[in-house]
Amino acid sequence: MQLFDAESSTYTYLLWDKDTKDAILVDPVDTQVDRDIDEATKLNLSLVYGVNTHAHADHITGTHLLKQKISGLKSVIAESSGAKADLHVVAGDRIFFGSRFLSVRSTPGHTKGCTSYVADDESFVLTGDTLLIGGCGRTDFQGGSASTLFDSVQSQLFSLPPTTIVYPAHDYKGRTSSTIEKELDSNPRLGKGKTKKEFIEIMSNLNLAYPKKIDVAVPANMRCGVPDP
């Protein structure tokens, strides 16, 4: 299930095993925690993990609040992020919920800790900010690197089957998904046979504004969503 936060244009993903009803939330937003719990309750799901693709700069993760409201729920983030969590994952790990799982792929570049999560059958991939629909995350802060992001996408995402559905952490134009094939064919930054040199040139000339919430969101997210005292 794909859920949307209008303020930050963030997609949160509620995934579950249809037999055991064990479930996870990927990229939860602090202001939407009650909504997420309500959705899980309506489906009689048991939330076991709150997972983050990276330490976001535009919103505070909901993992801290989820842990306060749901006994036994554990937070998950990549070890390379340097952020606090109950469970730190590295490339090749699997996050199980019931008999289903997500495979962990390290995809740094937007931040040094960015991680993508691939479905056990490779039917979809949760790409965070590494690969967006027709774009990608910026690379000018939080240890970002255009060169690294290019390599991450080419080796870890564009190597997936062309039919794999791409579910990003954000979209600002109302789009909900893409596919690896579509991004290979039409992504103006990373597709269409773009070279690393061309990509680095594109990213160096974006001239993006400083994220409004970065000074609050990033420190909180490095603490697993615990707000500033």
C-alpha positions in Angstrom: 0.0 0.0 0.0 1.3 3.4 -1.0 0.5 6.3 1.3 1.3 10.0 0.7 2.2 13.0 2.8 1.3 16.1 1.0 3.6 18.5 2.9 6.8 16.7 2.1 5.5 14.8 -1.0 6.8 11.6 0.7 5.5 8.1 -0.1 5.3 5.7 2.8 4.9 2.0 1.9 2.9 -0.5 4.0 3.9 -4.0 3.1 2.7 -7.3 4.6 2.6 -11.0 4.3 -1.0 -11.9 3.4 -0.8 -15.2 5.4 0.9 -14.2 8.6 -0.2 -10.5 8.5 3.3 -9.4 9.6 3.9 -6.0 8.2 6.5 -3.2 7.8 6.4 0.5 7.1 9.0 2.0 4.8 9.8 5.7 5.1 7.1 6.7 7.7 6.6 10.4 8.4 6.2 11.6 11.9 3.0 13.6 11.3 1.3 10.6 9.6 2.0 7.9 12.2 -1.6 7.7 13.4 -2.8 7.3 9.8 -0.3 4.5 9.2 -1.3 2.7 12.3 -5.0 3.1 11.4 -4.4 1.5 8.0 -2.5 -1.4 9.5 -5.3 -1.9 12.1 -8.0 -1.9 9.5 -6.1 -4.7 7.7 -5.5 -6.6 11.0 -1.7 -6.3 10.4 1.0 -6.7 13.0 3.7 -4.0 12.4 7.2 -5.4 13.1 9.6 -2.9 11.5 9.8 0.8 10.7 12.3 1.0 7.8 14.0 4.1 6.4 15.8 4.3 3.0 18.0 7.1 4.4 18.1 10.0 6.8 15.7 12.4 5.0 16.2 16.1 4.9 12.6 17.2 4.3 10.7 15.5 7.1 11.2 13.7 10.4 10.9 9.9 10.3 8.0 8.4 12.1 10.0 5.5 13.6 10.5 7.0 17.0 6.7 7.6 17.4 5.9 4.2 16.0 8.1 2.6 18.7 6.2 4.5 21.4 2.9 3.3 20.1 3.6 -0.3 19.0 5.2 -2.7 21.4 8.1 -4.6 19.9 8.4 -2.6 16.7 12.0 -2.1 15.7 13.5 0.7 13.6 15.8 -0.1 10.6 18.3 1.9 8.6 21.6 1.3 6.8 24.7 1.0 8.9 26.4 3.4 6.5 24.0 6.2 7.4 25.5 6.6 10.8 22.0 7.1 12.2 20.6 5.4 15.3 18.3 2.4 14.9 17.4 -0.9 16.5 18.7 -2.8 13.4 21.4 -1.6 11.1 21.5 -3.3 7.7 24.2 -3.7 5.0 24.1 -4.8 1.4 22.9 -8.4 1.0 20.8 -8.4 4.2 17.2 -9.4 4.1 14.3 -7.8 6.1 11.7 -10.5 6.8 8.1 -9.9 7.6 6.4 -13.3 7.7 7.6 -15.4 4.8 8.2 -12.3 2.7 11.4 -10.2 2.6 13.1 -7.2 1.1 16.7 -7.5 -0.1 19.0 -4.7 0.9 21.0 -2.9 -1.8 23.4 -0.2 -0.9 22.7 2.8 -3.3 24.7 5.8 -1.9 25.0 9.1 -3.7 22.1 11.2 -2.6 23.4 10.6 0.9 26.2 8.2 2.0 23.7 5.9 3.6 21.0 5.6 0.9 19.6 2.1 0.6 17.1 0.5 -1.8 14.9 -2.4 -0.9 14.1 -5.0 -3.5 11.1 -7.4 -3.2 11.9 -11.0 -2.8 10.6 -11.8 -6.3 12.1 -8.6 -7.8 8.7 -7.4 -8.8 9.3 -4.0 -7.3 12.1 -1.9 -5.7 11.8 0.9 -3.2 14.4 3.3 -4.3 14.2 6.1 -1.7 15.7 9.3 -3.3 18.4 7.4 -5.3 16.1 7.0 -8.3 13.0 9.1 -8.7 10.5 9.1 -11.5 12.2 11.0 -14.3 14.9 12.1 -11.9 17.0 11.4 -8.8 17.9 12.9 -5.5 20.2 15.9 -5.2 23.9 15.2 -4.5 25.1 18.4 -2.9 24.8 17.7 0.9 24.9 14.8 3.5 27.9 13.2 1.9 26.3 13.2 -1.5 28.2 12.5 -4.7 27.0 12.6 -8.3 29.7 10.1 -9.3 28.6 7.7 -6.6 24.9 8.0 -7.3 25.5 7.3 -11.0 27.4 4.1 -10.1 24.7 3.0 -7.6 21.9 3.4 -10.2 23.8 1.7 -13.0 25.0 -1.3 -10.9 22.3 -1.8 -8.3 19.0 -0.6 -10.0 19.4 -0.6 -13.7 20.6 -4.2 -13.4 17.2 -5.3 -12.2 14.7 -6.8 -14.6 13.1 -4.2 -16.9 9.6 -5.0 -15.6 10.6 -4.3 -12.0 8.3 -1.5 -10.7 10.1 1.5 -9.2 8.5 3.0 -6.1 10.3 6.2 -5.0 10.3 8.0 -1.7 9.0 11.2 -3.3 7.2 12.5 -6.3 6.2 16.1 -6.8 4.0 15.7 -9.9 1.4 13.2 -8.7 3.1 10.1 -10.3 3.0 7.0 -8.2 5.4 4.5 -9.9 7.6 3.8 -12.9 9.6 0.8 -14.1 13.3 0.1 -14.6 12.7 -0.1 -18.3 11.0 3.3 -18.4 13.7 5.0 -16.4 16.4 3.4 -18.6 14.6 4.7 -21.7 13.5 8.2 -20.5 15.0 9.4 -17.3 16.6 12.7 -18.4 19.4 12.5 -15.9 20.3 8.8 -15.8 18.6 7.1 -18.8 18.9 7.5 -22.5 22.5 6.2 -22.4 23.8 9.1 -20.3 27.5 8.9 -19.4 28.8 9.6 -15.9 30.4 12.8 -17.2 27.1 14.0 -18.6 25.3 13.1 -15.3 27.9 14.9 -13.2 27.5 18.0 -15.4 23.7 17.9 -15.0 23.9 17.6 -11.2 26.5 20.4 -10.8 24.2 22.9 -12.5 20.9 22.2 -10.7 21.2 25.3 -8.5 18.7 24.0 -6.0 17.4 25.9 -2.9 18.5 24.9 0.6 15.9 22.4 2.0 13.6 24.2 4.4 13.6 21.5 7.1 17.1 20.1 6.8 18.4 21.8 10.0 15.6 20.1 12.0 15.0 17.0 10.1 18.5 15.6 9.6 19.6 15.8 13.3 16.3 14.2 14.4 16.6 11.5 11.8 20.1 10.7 12.9 18.5 10.0 16.3 15.9 7.6 14.8 13.3 10.4 14.7 13.7 11.6 18.3 12.9 15.4 18.2 15.3 18.0 19.4 15.1 18.1 23.2 
